[in-house]
């Protein structure tokens, strides 16, 4: 049962930019951003929010519940360039949920190229 206050986010793992960053998120069960202007967006994710990890060209590949605590570490040698949150109950999907199906379930187009998208009706995707 999710509390009514729970928010849903779609985070693009930005695989086109870096396969290593993408793998890092999947292997460690985290939601992360690495670029100026994007890493601050991780702070918008609060404890108990559901984060879907979206792989470009594939779809939603995993999801988990945010801890609400933004941690920082270096990225490519730059201090504190990675902002991330650990995801509890992290699940990697057996079958990714492709973009087409996401738009179908939510009955609208989603701007998947954005790094972080807030979905008010994300519970439709959890099913």
GUVEXLO-369823 format. One record per residue (C-alpha): residue in one letter; x, y, z; residue number from 1. Coordinates in steps of 0.1 Angstrom, whole numbers, plus 5000, padded with zeros to 4 digits. Layout:
<atoms>
@residuo:a, east:X, north:Y, up:Z, num:NUM
...
</atoms>
This chain:
<atoms>
@residuo:x, east:5000, north:5000, up:5000, num:1
@residuo:x, east:5014, north:5034, up:4990, num:2
@residuo:x, east:5005, north:5064, up:5010, num:3
@residuo:x, east:4985, north:5090, up:4991, num:4
@residuo:x, east:5014, north:5113, up:4994, num:5
@residuo:x, east:5036, north:5090, up:4973, num:6
@residuo:x, east:5049, north:5105, up:4941, num:7
@residuo:x, east:5062, north:5087, up:4911, num:8
@residuo:x, east:5092, north:5096, up:4890, num:9
@residuo:x, east:5106, north:5083, up:4857, num:10
@residuo:x, east:5144, north:5087, up:4857, num:11
@residuo:x, east:5162, north:5083, up:4823, num:12
@residuo:x, east:5194, north:5064, up:4830, num:13
@residuo:x, east:5210, north:5084, up:4802, num:14
@residuo:x, east:5226, north:5053, up:4787, num:15
@residuo:x, east:5232, north:5072, up:4755, num:16
@residuo:x, east:5255, north:5094, up:4775, num:17
@residuo:x, east:5273, north:5067, up:4795, num:18
@residuo:x, east:5268, north:5029, up:4796, num:19
@residuo:x, east:5289, north:5028, up:4827, num:20
@residuo:x, east:5266, north:5052, up:4846, num:21
@residuo:x, east:5236, north:5032, up:4834, num:22
@residuo:x, east:5251, north:5000, up:4847, num:23
@residuo:x, east:5261, north:5016, up:4880, num:24
@residuo:x, east:5225, north:5025, up:4887, num:25
@residuo:x, east:5212, north:4990, up:4879, num:26
@residuo:x, east:5239, north:4971, up:4897, num:27
@residuo:x, east:5236, north:4993, up:4929, num:28
@residuo:x, east:5199, north:5000, up:4929, num:29
@residuo:x, east:5202, north:5037, up:4929, num:30
@residuo:x, east:5187, north:5068, up:4911, num:31
@residuo:x, east:5215, north:5091, up:4901, num:32
@residuo:x, east:5222, north:5122, up:4880, num:33
@residuo:x, east:5256, north:5135, up:4870, num:34
@residuo:x, east:5253, north:5168, up:4852, num:35
@residuo:x, east:5248, north:5203, up:4864, num:36
@residuo:x, east:5212, north:5213, up:4863, num:37
@residuo:x, east:5202, north:5176, up:4865, num:38
@residuo:x, east:5218, north:5163, up:4896, num:39
@residuo:x, east:5199, north:5189, up:4917, num:40
@residuo:x, east:5167, north:5172, up:4904, num:41
@residuo:x, east:5175, north:5142, up:4925, num:42
@residuo:x, east:5167, north:5164, up:4956, num:43
@residuo:x, east:5131, north:5166, up:4945, num:44
@residuo:x, east:5126, north:5129, up:4952, num:45
@residuo:x, east:5113, north:5123, up:4987, num:46
@residuo:x, east:5113, north:5093, up:5010, num:47
@residuo:x, east:5088, north:5067, up:4998, num:48
@residuo:x, east:5085, north:5080, up:4963, num:49
@residuo:x, east:5086, north:5054, up:4936, num:50
@residuo:x, east:5114, north:5058, up:4910, num:51
@residuo:x, east:5112, north:5040, up:4877, num:52
@residuo:x, east:5145, north:5036, up:4859, num:53
@residuo:x, east:5140, north:5041, up:4821, num:54
@residuo:x, east:5165, north:5028, up:4796, num:55
@residuo:x, east:5164, north:5047, up:4763, num:56
@residuo:x, east:5151, north:5025, up:4735, num:57
@residuo:x, east:5142, north:4997, up:4759, num:58
@residuo:x, east:5117, north:5011, up:4785, num:59
@residuo:x, east:5113, north:5009, up:4823, num:60
@residuo:x, east:5138, north:4983, up:4834, num:61
@residuo:x, east:5136, north:4986, up:4872, num:62
@residuo:x, east:5120, north:5005, up:4901, num:63
@residuo:x, east:5124, north:5011, up:4938, num:64
@residuo:x, east:5114, north:5033, up:4967, num:65
@residuo:x, east:5135, north:5064, up:4974, num:66
@residuo:x, east:5151, north:5068, up:5008, num:67
@residuo:x, east:5147, north:5106, up:5005, num:68
@residuo:x, east:5184, north:5111, up:5013, num:69
@residuo:x, east:5205, north:5125, up:4985, num:70
@residuo:x, east:5241, north:5113, up:4987, num:71
@residuo:x, east:5270, north:5127, up:4967, num:72
@residuo:x, east:5301, north:5111, up:4953, num:73
@residuo:x, east:5327, north:5119, up:4927, num:74
@residuo:x, east:5321, north:5113, up:4890, num:75
@residuo:x, east:5349, north:5110, up:4864, num:76
@residuo:x, east:5372, north:5125, up:4889, num:77
@residuo:x, east:5350, north:5155, up:4897, num:78
@residuo:x, east:5341, north:5158, up:4934, num:79
@residuo:x, east:5304, north:5156, up:4943, num:80
@residuo:x, east:5293, north:5154, up:4907, num:81
@residuo:x, east:5271, north:5124, up:4912, num:82
@residuo:x, east:5240, north:5130, up:4932, num:83
@residuo:x, east:5221, north:5098, up:4940, num:84
@residuo:x, east:5195, north:5081, up:4962, num:85
@residuo:x, east:5195, north:5045, up:4972, num:86
@residuo:x, east:5163, north:5027, up:4962, num:87
@residuo:x, east:5147, north:5003, up:4986, num:88
@residuo:x, east:5128, north:4972, up:4974, num:89
@residuo:x, east:5147, north:4976, up:4942, num:90
@residuo:x, east:5133, north:4953, up:4915, num:91
@residuo:x, east:5147, north:4947, up:4881, num:92
@residuo:x, east:5119, north:4937, up:4857, num:93
@residuo:x, east:5120, north:4904, up:4839, num:94
@residuo:x, east:5105, north:4922, up:4809, num:95
@residuo:x, east:5110, north:4959, up:4804, num:96
@residuo:x, east:5079, north:4981, up:4800, num:97
@residuo:x, east:5084, north:4998, up:4766, num:98
@residuo:x, east:5077, north:5034, up:4759, num:99
@residuo:x, east:5047, north:5026, up:4738, num:100
@residuo:x, east:5031, north:5007, up:4766, num:101
@residuo:x, east:5039, north:5034, up:4791, num:102
@residuo:x, east:5021, north:5060, up:4770, num:103
@residuo:x, east:4992, north:5036, up:4764, num:104
@residuo:x, east:4988, north:5030, up:4802, num:105
@residuo:x, east:4990, north:5067, up:4810, num:106
@residuo:x, east:4970, north:5077, up:4780, num:107
@residuo:x, east:4994, north:5104, up:4770, num:108
@residuo:x, east:5028, north:5111, up:4755, num:109
@residuo:x, east:5057, north:5112, up:4778, num:110
@residuo:x, east:5089, north:5133, up:4771, num:111
@residuo:x, east:5113, north:5104, up:4777, num:112
@residuo:x, east:5143, north:5124, up:4768, num:113
@residuo:x, east:5140, north:5144, up:4800, num:114
@residuo:x, east:5162, north:5132, up:4828, num:115
@residuo:x, east:5136, north:5132, up:4855, num:116
@residuo:x, east:5098, north:5133, up:4849, num:117
@residuo:x, east:5072, north:5134, up:4877, num:118
@residuo:x, east:5043, north:5111, up:4871, num:119
@residuo:x, east:5011, north:5118, up:4891, num:120
@residuo:x, east:4995, north:5086, up:4879, num:121
@residuo:x, east:5025, north:5064, up:4881, num:122
@residuo:x, east:5007, north:5037, up:4901, num:123
@residuo:x, east:4992, north:5026, up:4868, num:124
@residuo:x, east:5027, north:5015, up:4858, num:125
@residuo:x, east:5034, north:4996, up:4890, num:126
@residuo:x, east:5007, north:4972, up:4879, num:127
</atoms>
